[in-house]
Amino acid sequence: MKFGFIQTEKATYPVRVLCRTLLVSTSGFYAWCRRGLSRRAHEDAALIVEIRAAHAASGKSYGSPRIHEDLKADGQHIGRKRVARLMREEGIEGQRKRRFRVTTDSRHSLPGRSESD
């Protein structure tokens, strides 16, 4: 988290100053920069592609429980909460059902059009 902040702010401030302020070593920051993505991050990136495909196939109506069921049916071993987290991070949402709302009140005392009009 700290190294990510340093990465974004290094264009504005010197790396040495940022590291000193956040109480981390500069060598640790540069080692973090050279390090690649973790195995979990690579798996998450691949899962996001599959989640987007399943979401698009559902007409963008499925939420995380149904997407999880689709992935499970395809043979993926993945937790429901992980699917929910990835969908939340990527801004993927299922469509909510609209509530039925009555918009006409036929029992009012106001004059209105009659059937002969």
Secondary structure as UniProt FT lines:
FT   HELIX           2..9
FT   TURN            10..12
FT   HELIX           15..22
FT   HELIX           26..34
FT   HELIX           39..57
FT   TURN            58..59
FT   HELIX           64..73
FT   TURN            74..75
FT   HELIX           80..90
FT   TURN            115..116
//
